[in-house]
Amino acid sequence: QITLKESGPTLVKPTQTLTLTCTFSGFSLSTSGVGVGWIRQPPGKALEWLALIYWDDDARYNPSLKSRLTITKDTSKNQVVLTMTNMDPVDTATYYCAHRLGYYDNSGYWRYYFDYWGQGTLVTVSS
Amino acid sequence: QSVLTQPPSASGTPGQRVTISCSGSSSSIGTNAIHWYQQFPGTAPKLLIHSNNQRPSGVPDRFSGSKSGTSASLAISGLQSEDEADYYCAAWDDSLNGHWVFGGGTKLTVL
């Protein structure tokens, strides 16, 4: 059974750096094809993908936010950490982490998608 | 502004068939699979359809997905009141070193 849970501050001040931790169970981030991503959702607005780290330490970032984001993993602790610098009130959102599955299906196609999500954590940016 | 375009709202009466569209680009939907998520207020998104038209275990067969070119659709047949939720499409985009993109979401109302 795969579970993920986000943790971190609920309130940060403008210009501060946000550090969020995703603690997961039921899978290993050293397994080929596996990844963990971060997605956020401002109140009443759409989902926005932030970053993704793969089993092999490769990482991808939202091009619009790349300069502010860093994603790392600690396989031994089953954790993925996201840092976002220079926080602004517009960054107020619920932040989710999600398991990205990757596999070859019976037809030889590479399939990959976010299948399990954490419950999310609301981060408010305010002075 | 979301990279995948969805209508902000859709509606139908119980029993009806409703479709929700998702439009992308050649580097997103045109090349990669589309996935759909269902989200109820105050909860995390739930995977509804993956790889264009595959239902995860436990998802009713009333939900189906399709893709053609740079567009995709989610269809819900035999609409039920409990289907009232927000629906999001998502795809990998090969441009700019690769990144995930989501649609702006569609609020489905069951009248």
Boltz contact constraints between the chains, C-beta under 6 A:
constraints:
  - contact:
      token1: [A, 46]
      token2: [B, 2]
      max_distance: 6.0
  - contact:
      token1: [A, 46]
      token2: [B, 104]
      max_distance: 6.0
  - contact:
      token1: [A, 46]
      token2: [B, 105]
      max_distance: 6.0
  - contact:
      token1: [A, 47]
      token2: [B, 88]
      max_distance: 6.0
  - contact:
      token1: [A, 47]
      token2: [B, 102]
      max_distance: 6.0
  - contact:
      token1: [A, 49]
      token2: [B, 100]
      max_distance: 6.0
  - contact:
      token1: [A, 60]
      token2: [B, 98]
      max_distance: 6.0
  - contact:
      token1: [A, 60]
      token2: [B, 99]
      max_distance: 6.0
  - contact:
      token1: [A, 62]
      token2: [B, 99]
      max_distance: 6.0
  - contact:
      token1: [A, 63]
      token2: [B, 96]
      max_distance: 6.0
  - contact:
      token1: [A, 63]
      token2: [B, 99]
      max_distance: 6.0
  - contact:
      token1: [A, 96]
      token2: [B, 44]
      max_distance: 6.0
  - contact:
      token1: [A, 111]
      token2: [B, 51]
      max_distance: 6.0
  - contact:
      token1: [A, 113]
      token2: [B, 35]
      max_distance: 6.0
  - contact:
      token1: [A, 113]
      token2: [B, 50]
      max_distance: 6.0
  - contact:
      token1: [A, 115]
      token2: [B, 47]
      max_distance: 6.0
  - contact:
      token1: [A, 117]
      token2: [B, 44]
      max_distance: 6.0
  - contact:
      token1: [A, 117]
      token2: [B, 45]
      max_distance: 6.0
  - contact:
      token1: [A, 119]
      token2: [B, 44]
      max_distance: 6.0
  - contact:
      token1: [A, 120]
      token2: [B, 44]
      max_distance: 6.0
